[in-house]
Amino acid sequence: MNPAFIRKKYDTFQDEVNLQKQMGPVFQNKKRIEAVKEAVRNNANVAILDDGFQDFSIYKNLSIVCFNNKQWIGNGLTIPSGPLRESLSSLKRANCVVINGEKNADIEKKILNKNSEIKIFYAKYRAKNINEFQNSTLKIFGLFEHMLDLSPSNSMRLTYNDGSSHNLNFGPSSVQNIKGGLGIDLTTGSGLSVVLNYERDQSIMNESLNSGHSDDISIAIGYVPVDGTNLVLTSNEKGNALANLNIVKNINGYDIYLNSDYDLFLDERDLYIGINKIF
C-alpha cells in the first residue's frame, strides 16, 4: 500500500503540510483531482483527501467527518451564520464520524438520526513533546512612561485660578513624551527562551511644533545548554536593523564573554571579547 495526502493548494497552511510530510508524501494543486493524478503518476494507490468532503469532483470509497465534542455543531447554522460547512443531513454521505473528546450519548443520538449505518469513533489530541513544556513559564510584561519637559526654554507659564484649583499652562515649545510597550517572555524546561517586545515612543508637541512617534519591535531567542553558558541571539528594528549575538561562559567565577553586533542595513560589524568578575 502506497498512501499519499491530497490537498487543495493554498498560499497558507504550510504548517499543516509540514506535519503531514512527516507521515507520508503530500500532493497539492488548486484542483484536487489534478493532485490525485500526480499522486498516481508517483505510484500512490491510496489517496487521503485533506478537507475534501465537499469536493464532488472525486469519488470517495470512504468518507470521514470530524467533530469536537465541546463545540459540536455550535449554533447549528452553516457558514457564515455558524461553524458548519453543510447541514447535518450531509452525514448521509459519510461512512464514519470521529469525535475529538469524551464519549457523548446525546451527540451520538443526533448523528445516528441522520445516518443509522454510520460508525462513530472517539479520539483525543495528545502532544508528543509535552515534556519539553512541563516546566515552561510564560510571562507578559508591559511598560507605560510619561515624561514632560519643564525646562525654562519651553516657556512654561503657571496660572492660578480662584478656588482650590491650580492650572498649569504649557508654552508653545513644551514637549511631552509617552512611551508604552507590551512583551511576552516564554521559557521552556529545555532551556529555550523566546522574548517578543513591542514599544511605541510618542512625542506630543504643542502649537507650532510637530508631533511624531517611533516604533520598536524586537525578538530575542536564547538557549542554556549547560550550566554557566548563555547563548542569545536578538534582532530589533528601529530605523535600522541590528542583530546581536552574545555568548557568555562562566569559568571559576569569571564570565568570559563574546559579543558581536551586526547592522543589517549599514553592513557594519563589531566584535568584543572580555572577561568580567563581580566581587
LUMGU-410786 format. One record per residue: residue in one letter; x, y, z of N, C-alpha, C in turn. Coordinates in Angstrom, 2 decimals. Layout:
// LUMGU-410786
   aa      n_xx      n_yy      n_zz     ca_xx     ca_yy     ca_zz      c_xx      c_yy      c_zz
    A         X         Y         Z         X         Y         Z         X         Y         Z
...
END
This chain:
// LUMGU-410786
   aa      n_xx      n_yy      n_zz     ca_xx     ca_yy     ca_zz      c_xx      c_yy      c_zz
    M      0.85     -1.20      0.00      0.00      0.00      0.00      0.88      1.24      0.00
    N      0.59      2.19     -0.90      1.36      3.42     -1.01      0.41      4.62     -0.86
    P      0.11      5.03      0.37     -0.82      6.15      0.58     -0.14      7.49      0.34
    A     -0.97      8.51      0.04     -0.47      9.87     -0.15     -1.57     10.84      0.28
    F     -1.16     11.99      0.80     -2.10     13.03      1.17     -2.39     13.91     -0.05
    I     -3.66     14.25     -0.23     -4.10     15.10     -1.32     -4.68     16.38     -0.73
    R     -4.15     17.53     -1.14     -4.58     18.80     -0.58     -4.88     19.79     -1.69
    K     -5.84     20.67     -1.43     -6.03     21.83     -2.30     -4.96     22.84     -1.94
    K     -4.28     23.37     -2.93     -3.12     24.23     -2.68     -3.56     25.64     -2.30
    Y     -3.04     26.11     -1.16     -3.24     27.47     -0.68     -1.87     28.08     -0.41
    D     -1.85     29.40     -0.33     -0.59     30.08     -0.01     -0.27     29.97      1.49
    T     -1.28     29.63      2.29     -1.08     29.49      3.74     -1.18     28.02      4.14
    F     -1.28     27.75      5.43     -1.41     26.40      5.99     -0.17     25.54      5.75
    Q      1.00     26.16      5.57      2.21     25.39      5.34      2.57     24.54      6.55
    D      2.16     24.98      7.75      2.46     24.19      8.95      1.76     22.83      8.89
    E      0.54     22.79      8.35     -0.17     21.52      8.21      0.55     20.62      7.22
    V      1.02     21.22      6.12      1.74     20.44      5.10      2.99     19.81      5.70
    N      3.72     20.59      6.49      4.97     20.09      7.08      4.70     18.92      8.02
    L      3.60     18.98      8.78      3.25     17.88      9.67      2.90     16.62      8.88
    Q      2.15     16.79      7.80      1.76     15.63      7.00      2.95     15.01      6.29
    K      3.91     15.83      5.90      5.10     15.29      5.23      5.92     14.39      6.15
    Q      5.75     14.55      7.46      6.45     13.67      8.40      5.86     12.26      8.38
    M      4.64     12.11      7.85      3.98     10.81      7.83      3.90     10.20      6.44
    G      4.00     11.03      5.40      3.90     10.49      4.05      3.97     11.59      3.01
    P      3.99     11.22      1.72      4.07     12.22      0.65      2.80     13.05      0.56
    V      2.96     14.32      0.17      1.84     15.26      0.05      1.82     15.81     -1.37
    F      0.65     15.79     -2.00      0.48     16.34     -3.34     -0.57     17.44     -3.27
    Q     -0.22     18.61     -3.83     -1.10     19.78     -3.76     -1.37     20.32     -5.15
    N     -2.57     20.86     -5.33     -2.93     21.51     -6.58     -4.17     22.36     -6.32
    K     -4.35     23.40     -7.12     -5.56     24.22     -7.00     -6.81     23.37     -7.20
    K     -6.67     22.30     -7.99     -7.75     21.34     -8.17     -7.29     20.00     -7.60
    R     -8.03     19.48     -6.66     -7.62     18.24     -6.00     -7.48     17.08     -6.99
    I     -8.36     17.03     -8.01     -8.30     15.93     -8.96     -6.96     15.89     -9.68
    E     -6.35     17.06     -9.91     -5.03     17.10    -10.54     -3.96     16.61     -9.58
    A     -4.14     16.88     -8.28     -3.20     16.36     -7.29     -3.30     14.84     -7.20
    V     -4.52     14.31     -7.35     -4.69     12.86     -7.36     -3.96     12.25     -8.54
    K     -4.09     12.85     -9.71     -3.43     12.33    -10.90     -1.90     12.33    -10.73
    E     -1.38     13.38    -10.10      0.06     13.44     -9.87      0.49     12.35     -8.89
    A     -0.33     12.11     -7.85     -0.02     11.05     -6.89      0.00      9.68     -7.57
    V     -0.93      9.45     -8.49     -0.97      8.17     -9.22      0.28      8.01    -10.06
    R      0.72      9.10    -10.70      1.94      9.02    -11.50      3.16      8.71    -10.64
    N      3.05      8.98     -9.33      4.15      8.68     -8.41      3.88      7.38     -7.63
    N      3.06      6.52     -8.22      2.82      5.15     -7.71      2.00      5.10     -6.42
    A      1.28      6.14     -6.09      0.38      6.09     -4.93     -0.88      5.33     -5.33
    N     -1.37      4.47     -4.44     -2.60      3.73     -4.72     -3.69      3.96     -3.68
    V     -3.41      4.83     -2.70     -4.41      5.25     -1.72     -4.31      6.77     -1.58
    A     -5.41      7.47     -1.83     -5.43      8.93     -1.73     -6.21      9.34     -0.49
    I     -5.55     10.08      0.41     -6.20     10.59      1.63     -6.47     12.07      1.41
    L     -7.73     12.42      1.20     -8.09     13.81      0.92     -8.17     14.60      2.23
    D     -7.40     15.67      2.30     -7.46     16.57      3.44     -8.54     17.60      3.17
    D     -9.62     17.55      3.95    -10.69     18.54      3.83    -11.35     18.47      2.45
    G    -11.70     17.26      2.00    -12.29     17.11      0.67    -13.70     16.57      0.66
    F    -14.41     16.64      1.79    -15.75     16.06      1.87    -16.72     16.76      0.92
    Q    -16.50     18.08      0.70    -17.40     18.84     -0.18    -16.92     18.87     -1.63
    D    -15.83     18.19     -1.95    -15.32     18.16     -3.32    -15.97     16.99     -4.06
    F    -16.96     17.30     -4.91    -17.72     16.26     -5.60    -17.08     15.84     -6.92
    S    -15.92     16.39     -7.23    -15.24     16.01     -8.47    -14.48     14.69     -8.31
    I    -14.38     14.19     -7.07    -13.63     12.96     -6.79    -14.56     11.96     -6.10
    Y    -14.60     10.75     -6.63    -15.37      9.69     -5.99    -14.59      9.16     -4.80
    K    -15.28      9.00     -3.66    -14.62      8.51     -2.45    -15.11      7.11     -2.10
    N    -14.19      6.28     -1.68    -14.54      4.95     -1.16    -14.92      5.01      0.31
    L    -14.39      6.01      1.02    -14.64      6.14      2.45    -14.62      7.62      2.81
    S    -15.67      8.08      3.49    -15.75      9.49      3.90    -15.83      9.57      5.41
    I    -14.96     10.42      5.99    -14.87     10.58      7.44    -15.19     12.03      7.79
    V    -16.08     12.23      8.74    -16.43     13.57      9.21    -15.99     13.69     10.67
    C    -15.37     14.82     11.01    -14.84     15.01     12.37    -15.59     16.11     13.11
    F    -15.77     15.88     14.41    -16.39     16.87     15.29    -15.57     16.98     16.58
    N    -15.76     18.11     17.26    -15.22     18.30     18.60    -16.38     18.24     19.58
    N    -16.29     17.40     20.61    -17.45     17.21     21.48    -17.80     18.47     22.29
    K    -16.87     19.41     22.42    -17.18     20.64     23.15    -17.90     21.65     22.26
    Q    -17.42     21.82     21.04    -18.06     22.77     20.14    -19.26     22.14     19.44
    W    -19.14     20.84     19.11    -20.16     20.07     18.41    -20.58     20.82     17.15
    I    -21.82     21.29     17.02    -22.25     21.99     15.81    -22.50     23.47     16.08
    G    -22.06     23.96     17.23    -22.25     25.37     17.55    -23.72     25.75     17.59
    N    -24.09     26.76     16.79    -25.50     27.18     16.76    -26.30     26.39     15.73
    G    -25.64     25.43     15.08    -26.34     24.57     14.11    -26.50     25.16     12.73
    L    -25.95     26.36     12.52    -26.09     27.04     11.22    -24.82     26.87     10.39
    T    -24.95     27.07      9.10    -23.81     26.95      8.19    -23.14     28.30      8.00
    I    -21.90     28.25      7.49    -21.13     29.46      7.21    -21.93     30.37      6.26
    P    -22.02     31.70      6.49    -21.28     32.48      7.50    -22.04     32.67      8.82
    S    -23.22     32.10      8.95    -24.01     32.32     10.16    -23.59     31.41     11.31
    G    -22.87     30.32     11.00    -22.44     29.38     12.02    -21.19     28.66     11.57
    P    -20.77     27.63     12.32    -19.49     26.96     12.04    -19.58     25.84     11.00
    L    -20.79     25.40     10.63    -20.94     24.24      9.75    -20.75     24.60      8.28
    R    -20.11     23.70      7.54    -19.97     23.88      6.09    -21.18     23.32      5.36
    E    -21.83     22.33      5.96    -23.06     21.75      5.44    -23.96     21.42      6.62
    S    -25.23     21.20      6.33    -26.16     20.80      7.38    -25.87     19.36      7.79
    L    -26.40     18.97      8.94    -26.15     17.61      9.44    -26.70     16.53      8.49
    S    -27.60     16.89      7.63    -28.14     15.90      6.70    -27.07     15.36      5.76
    S    -25.97     16.08      5.61    -24.87     15.62      4.75    -24.20     14.38      5.32
    L    -24.47     14.05      6.59    -23.89     12.84      7.18    -24.39     11.57      6.48
    K    -25.43     11.69      5.67    -25.92     10.54      4.90    -24.86     10.07      3.90
    R    -23.93     10.97      3.51    -22.87     10.61      2.57    -21.63     10.07      3.27
    A    -21.58     10.16      4.61    -20.38      9.77      5.36    -20.45      8.31      5.78
    N    -19.29      7.70      5.94    -19.19      6.32      6.40    -18.90      6.22      7.89
    C    -18.18      7.22      8.41    -17.88      7.21      9.84    -17.65      8.62     10.35
    V    -17.78      8.77     11.65    -17.56     10.05     12.34    -16.51      9.84     13.41
    V    -15.57     10.78     13.50    -14.58     10.77     14.58    -14.85     11.99     15.46
    I    -15.07     11.74     16.75    -15.35     12.81     17.70    -14.13     12.99     18.59
    N    -13.61     14.20     18.62    -12.48     14.50     19.47    -12.98     14.89     20.86
    G    -12.71     14.05     21.85    -13.15     14.35     23.20    -13.79     13.15     23.87
    E    -14.53     13.42     24.94    -15.14     12.36     25.73    -16.41     11.83     25.05
    K    -16.78     10.61     25.42    -17.97      9.97     24.86    -19.21     10.80     25.22
    N    -20.11     10.98     24.24    -21.30     11.81     24.44    -22.48     11.13     23.77
    A    -23.37     10.57     24.59    -24.50      9.81     24.06    -25.48     10.70     23.30
    D    -25.63     11.96     23.72    -26.55     12.87     23.06    -26.09     13.18     21.64
    I    -24.78     13.42     21.49    -24.23     13.68     20.16    -24.40     12.45     19.27
    E    -24.10     11.28     19.83    -24.24     10.05     19.05    -25.68      9.88     18.55
    K    -26.64     10.16     19.40    -28.05     10.00     19.02    -28.40     10.90     17.85
    K    -27.92     12.16     17.87    -28.24     13.10     16.79    -27.57     12.68     15.48
    I    -26.37     12.10     15.59    -25.68     11.63     14.38    -26.41     10.43     13.78
    L    -26.80      9.49     14.63    -27.47      8.28     14.16    -28.86      8.57     13.61
    N    -29.47      9.66     14.04    -30.77     10.06     13.49    -30.64     10.47     12.02
    K    -29.46     10.95     11.64    -29.21     11.34     10.26    -28.70     10.17      9.41
    N    -27.99      9.24     10.05    -27.44      8.09      9.31    -27.29      6.93     10.30
    S    -28.22      6.00     10.27    -28.22      4.91     11.25    -27.12      3.90     11.00
    E    -26.48      3.93      9.82    -25.44      2.96      9.48    -24.03      3.48      9.76
    I    -23.94      4.74     10.14    -22.62      5.37     10.29    -21.89      4.81     11.52
    K    -20.57      4.70     11.41    -19.73      4.25     12.52    -19.18      5.47     13.27
    I    -19.16      5.38     14.61    -18.70      6.50     15.43    -17.48      6.08     16.24
    F    -16.44      6.89     16.16    -15.21      6.63     16.89    -14.85      7.87     17.70
    Y    -14.05      7.67     18.75    -13.59      8.77     19.59    -12.06      8.85     19.53
    A    -11.56     10.07     19.65    -10.11     10.29     19.64     -9.79     11.47     20.54
    K     -8.51     11.59     20.88     -8.04     12.72     21.69     -6.71     13.20     21.14
    Y     -6.52     14.54     21.16     -5.23     15.10     20.80     -4.25     14.84     21.94
    R     -3.04     14.46     21.59     -2.01     14.24     22.61     -0.68     14.80     22.09
    A     -0.13     15.76     22.82      1.14     16.36     22.42      2.28     15.37     22.62
    K      3.10     15.19     21.59      4.20     14.23     21.67      5.36     14.75     22.49
    N      5.57     16.08     22.48      6.73     16.65     23.17      6.31     17.48     24.38
    I      5.25     17.02     25.07      4.73     17.80     26.20      5.77     17.96     27.30
    N      6.71     17.01     27.42      7.72     17.09     28.48      8.60     18.33     28.33
    E      8.75     18.81     27.10      9.59     19.98     26.88      8.96     21.24     27.43
    F      7.64     21.21     27.70      6.93     22.40     28.13      6.35     22.29     29.53
    Q      6.58     21.16     30.20      6.00     20.98     31.53      6.54     21.99     32.53
    N      7.79     22.36     32.40      8.39     23.34     33.31      8.51     24.71     32.67
    S      7.68     24.95     31.65      7.75     26.22     30.93      7.06     27.33     31.72
    T      7.51     28.53     31.49      6.87     29.71     32.09      6.57     30.73     31.01
    L      5.42     31.37     31.12      5.03     32.42     30.19      4.76     33.68     30.98
    K      5.51     34.73     30.68      5.36     36.00     31.38      4.95     37.08     30.38
    I      4.00     37.89     30.78      3.58     39.04     29.98      3.95     40.31     30.75
    F      4.66     41.20     30.10      5.09     42.41     30.79      4.74     43.63     29.95
    G      4.58     44.74     30.62      4.20     45.98     29.95      4.97     47.17     30.48
    L      4.86     48.27     29.77      5.57     49.49     30.13      4.69     50.69     29.80
    F      4.63     51.64     30.74      4.00     52.93     30.45      4.83     54.01     31.11
    E      5.20     55.01     30.34      6.08     56.06     30.85      5.62     57.39     30.26
    H      5.48     58.41     31.11      5.09     59.75     30.66      6.14     60.74     31.14
    M      6.73     61.46     30.20      7.77     62.44     30.54      7.35     63.81     30.01
    L      7.62     64.84     30.82      7.27     66.21     30.45      8.49     67.10     30.61
    D      8.82     67.81     29.56      9.99     68.70     29.58      9.58     70.02     30.23
    L     10.13     70.29     31.43      9.79     71.51     32.17     10.93     72.52     32.16
    S     11.85     72.40     31.22     12.99     73.32     31.19     12.54     74.73     30.84
    P     13.28     75.78     31.29     12.89     77.18     31.04     12.75     77.50     29.55
    S     13.50     76.81     28.72     13.43     77.11     27.29     12.06     76.76     26.70
    N     11.25     76.03     27.45      9.93     75.67     26.96      8.88     76.73     27.26
    S      9.27     77.83     27.86      8.36     78.96     28.14      7.11     78.50     28.88
    M      7.30     77.72     29.93      6.16     77.24     30.71      5.56     78.39     31.51
    R      4.23     78.47     31.49      3.54     79.52     32.24      2.65     78.87     33.30
    L      2.67     79.42     34.51      1.84     78.91     35.60      0.77     79.94     35.92
    T     -0.50     79.54     35.87     -1.59     80.47     36.18     -2.37     79.92     37.36
    Y     -2.94     80.82     38.12     -3.68     80.43     39.32     -5.13     80.87     39.17
    N     -6.07     79.97     39.44     -7.49     80.29     39.38     -8.06     80.38     40.80
    D     -9.07     81.24     40.98     -9.73     81.34     42.29    -10.33     80.00     42.68
    G    -10.39     79.72     43.93    -10.90     78.45     44.42     -9.74     77.54     44.78
    S     -9.97     76.25     44.71     -8.95     75.31     45.14     -8.18     74.70     43.97
    S     -8.46     75.13     42.75     -7.82     74.50     41.60     -6.62     75.31     41.13
    H     -5.62     74.58     40.63     -4.44     75.19     40.04     -4.30     74.66     38.61
    N     -4.01     75.52     37.68     -3.83     75.10     36.29     -2.41     75.36     35.85
    L     -1.83     74.40     35.16     -0.53     74.58     34.53     -0.76     74.75     33.03
    N     -0.32     75.87     32.49     -0.39     76.09     31.04      1.01     75.99     30.47
    F      1.17     75.19     29.45      2.49     74.99     28.87      2.63     75.84     27.62
    G      3.78     76.43     27.49      4.04     77.36     26.40      4.16     76.69     25.05
    P      4.44     77.48     24.00      4.44     76.97     22.62      5.54     75.95     22.34
    S      6.51     75.82     23.22      7.61     74.88     22.95      7.61     73.67     23.87
    S      6.56     73.53     24.68      6.55     72.43     25.63      6.43     71.09     24.91
    V      7.08     70.06     25.47      7.15     68.74     24.84      6.76     67.67     25.87
    Q      5.93     66.74     25.45      5.60     65.58     26.27      5.97     64.31     25.51
    N      6.53     63.36     26.22      6.86     62.06     25.63      6.12     60.97     26.38
    I      5.42     60.13     25.63      4.70     58.99     26.21      5.24     57.72     25.56
    K      5.65     56.79     26.40      6.18     55.52     25.90      5.33     54.38     26.47
    G      4.91     53.49     25.61      4.14     52.33     26.03      4.66     51.08     25.33
    G      4.55     49.96     25.99      5.05     48.72     25.39      4.39     47.50     25.98
    L      4.49     46.40     25.24      3.94     45.12     25.67      4.85     44.02     25.17
    G      5.15     43.05     26.04      6.05     41.98     25.66      5.63     40.64     26.22
    I      6.18     39.58     25.64      5.93     38.20     26.06      7.27     37.49     26.23
    D      7.42     36.77     27.33      8.65     36.02     27.61      8.26     34.57     27.86
    L      8.68     33.67     26.95      8.40     32.24     27.08      9.70     31.50     27.32
    T      9.76     30.75     28.40     10.94     29.95     28.72     10.50     28.50     28.91
    T     11.12     27.59     28.18     10.76     26.17     28.27     11.68     25.46     29.24
    G     11.25     24.26     29.65     12.04     23.48     30.58     13.34     22.99     29.98
    S     13.44     22.96     28.65     14.66     22.50     27.99     15.74     23.58     27.93
    G     15.39     24.82     28.33     16.38     25.89     28.32     16.19     26.89     27.20
    L     15.20     26.69     26.33     14.94     27.63     25.24     14.12     28.80     25.75
    S     14.53     30.00     25.38     13.83     31.21     25.82     13.55     32.10     24.61
    V     12.30     32.59     24.52     11.90     33.47     23.43     11.23     34.70     24.03
    V     11.70     35.87     23.67     11.13     37.13     24.16     10.73     37.98     22.96
    L      9.48     38.43     22.94      8.97     39.31     21.90      8.48     40.58     22.55
    N      8.93     41.73     22.04      8.61     43.00     22.69      8.28     44.06     21.65
    Y      7.25     44.86     21.96      6.87     45.99     21.09      6.78     47.25     21.94
    E      7.37     48.35     21.46      7.31     49.63     22.17      7.00     50.75     21.18
    R      6.22     51.72     21.64      5.97     52.94     20.87      6.35     54.14     21.72
    D      7.13     55.05     21.14      7.55     56.28     21.79      6.84     57.43     21.07
    Q      5.91     58.10     21.76      5.07     59.14     21.16      5.46     60.50     21.73
    S      5.81     61.44     20.85      6.11     62.81     21.25      4.91     63.69     20.96
    I      4.50     64.47     21.97      3.38     65.39     21.82      3.91     66.79     22.01
    M      3.92     67.57     20.95      4.49     68.92     21.00      3.38     69.93     20.74
    N      3.36     71.00     21.51      2.26     71.95     21.46      2.41     72.96     20.32
    E      1.27     73.45     19.90      1.13     74.56     18.95      1.94     74.37     17.69
    S      2.97     75.17     17.45      3.65     75.20     16.15      4.54     73.99     15.92
    L      4.89     73.25     16.96      5.79     72.12     16.79      5.02     70.89     16.34
    N      5.67     70.04     15.54      5.05     68.82     15.05      5.21     67.69     16.05
    S      4.23     66.78     16.06      4.30     65.58     16.88      4.73     64.41     16.02
    G      5.21     63.35     16.66      5.65     62.18     15.93      5.81     61.00     16.86
    H      6.12     59.85     16.28      6.30     58.65     17.11      7.30     57.72     16.43
    S      7.82     56.81     17.21      8.70     55.76     16.70      8.25     54.42     17.27
    D      8.39     53.37     16.48      8.02     52.02     16.89      9.26     51.14     16.96
    D      9.29     50.28     17.95     10.43     49.38     18.12      9.90     47.98     18.39
    I     10.21     47.06     17.49      9.83     45.66     17.65     11.11     44.84     17.78
    S     11.21     44.02     18.80     12.42     43.23     18.99     12.05     41.81     19.38
    I     12.90     40.88     18.98     12.73     39.48     19.36     14.08     38.95     19.80
    A     14.08     38.17     20.86     15.32     37.58     21.37     15.09     36.08     21.57
    I     16.05     35.30     21.14     15.99     33.85     21.31     17.24     33.41     22.06
    G     17.06     32.72     23.16     18.20     32.29     23.97     18.13     30.81     24.28
    Y     19.28     30.23     24.58     19.34     28.81     24.93     20.45     28.59     25.93
    V     20.15     27.82     26.97     21.14     27.50     28.00     21.38     25.99     27.97
    P     22.34     25.51     27.18     22.54     24.07     27.05     23.17     23.43     28.27
    V     24.08     24.14     28.95     24.71     23.62     30.16     24.83     24.76     31.16
    D     25.03     24.41     32.42     25.15     25.44     33.45     26.32     26.37     33.14
    G     26.07     27.65     33.29     27.14     28.63     33.13     27.36     29.09     31.70
    T     26.59     28.58     30.76     26.74     29.01     29.37     25.44     29.66     28.92
    N     25.55     30.79     28.27     24.37     31.52     27.84     24.55     31.94     26.39
    L     23.63     31.52     25.54     23.69     31.86     24.12     22.43     32.64     23.78
    V     22.59     33.85     23.25     21.45     34.71     22.97     21.61     35.33     21.59
    L     20.55     35.32     20.81     20.52     35.99     19.51     19.33     36.93     19.52
    T     19.58     38.23     19.31     18.50     39.21     19.32     18.50     39.97     18.01
    S     17.32     40.45     17.64     17.19     41.26     16.45     16.14     42.32     16.71
    N     16.39     43.56     16.34     15.38     44.59     16.54     15.36     45.53     15.36
    E     14.25     46.29     15.26     14.06     47.24     14.17     13.70     48.59     14.76
    K     14.57     49.57     14.51     14.30     50.92     14.99     15.07     51.88     14.09
    G     14.54     52.12     12.91     15.26     52.93     11.94     16.27     52.09     11.19
    N     17.03     51.29     11.90     17.93     50.34     11.26     17.67     48.96     11.87
    A     18.24     47.94     11.27     18.05     46.58     11.78     19.37     46.10     12.37
    L     19.36     45.70     13.62     20.57     45.31     14.32     20.40     43.91     14.88
    A     21.33     43.04     14.56     21.36     41.70     15.12     22.52     41.61     16.10
    N     22.27     40.95     17.23     23.28     40.85     18.27     23.43     39.41     18.70
    L     24.68     38.94     18.78     24.98     37.60     19.26     25.86     37.73     20.50
    N     25.38     37.14     21.60     26.10     37.26     22.86     26.30     35.87     23.47
    I     27.54     35.49     23.69     27.86     34.19     24.29     28.66     34.45     25.57
    V     28.17     33.86     26.68     28.83     34.05     27.97     29.14     32.67     28.56
    K     30.37     32.50     29.03     30.79     31.25     29.67     31.40     31.58     31.02
    N     30.89     30.93     32.07     31.41     31.17     33.40     32.44     30.09     33.75
    I     33.64     30.54     34.05     34.73     29.63     34.40     35.34     30.10     35.71
    N     35.20     29.28     36.75     35.77     29.58     38.06     35.35     30.95     38.58
    G     34.10     31.30     38.35     33.59     32.56     38.87     33.82     33.75     37.95
    Y     34.53     33.57     36.85     34.77     34.64     35.89     33.87     34.45     34.68
    D     33.27     35.53     34.19     32.45     35.49     32.98     33.33     35.84     31.78
    I     33.52     34.87     30.91     34.20     35.11     29.63     33.11     35.34     28.59
    Y     33.13     36.50     27.94     32.03     36.79     27.03     32.55     37.22     25.66
    L     31.73     36.88     24.66     31.98     37.30     23.28     30.70     37.95     22.78
    N     30.81     39.17     22.28     29.64     39.92     21.83     29.88     40.43     20.42
    S     28.91     40.22     19.55     29.02     40.68     18.16     27.75     41.42     17.77
    D     27.91     42.63     17.20     26.79     43.42     16.68     26.92     43.50     15.16
    Y     25.77     43.38     14.48     25.79     43.46     13.02     24.61     44.31     12.57
    D     24.90     45.44     11.92     23.87     46.30     11.37     23.52     45.78      9.97
    L     22.29     45.29      9.82     21.89     44.64      8.57     21.78     45.62      7.42
    F     21.51     46.91      7.72     21.35     47.90      6.66     22.68     48.56      6.29
    L     23.47     48.88      7.30     24.73     49.59      7.05     25.89     48.64      6.82
    D     25.67     47.35      7.02     26.70     46.33      6.84     27.92     46.63      7.72
    E     27.66     47.01      8.97     28.74     47.29      9.92     28.76     46.20     10.98
    R     29.97     45.77     11.36     30.12     44.69     12.34     31.05     45.12     13.47
    D     30.70     44.73     14.69     31.56     44.96     15.85     31.70     43.65     16.59
    L     32.90     43.40     17.11     33.17     42.18     17.85     33.94     42.51     19.12
    Y     33.46     42.02     20.26     34.09     42.30     21.54     34.33     40.99     22.28
    I     35.47     40.89     22.92     35.80     39.75     23.78     36.24     40.31     25.12
    G     35.71     39.79     26.22     36.07     40.35     27.51     35.97     39.34     28.62
    I     36.41     39.75     29.80     36.34     38.93     30.99     35.81     39.81     32.13
    N     34.97     39.23     32.97     34.31     40.03     33.99     34.14     39.20     35.26
    K     34.33     39.86     36.41     34.05     39.20     37.69     33.48     40.23     38.64
    I     32.40     39.87     39.31     31.75     40.76     40.27     32.16     40.34     41.69
    F     32.69     41.29     42.46     33.14     40.99     43.83     32.11     41.51     44.83
END
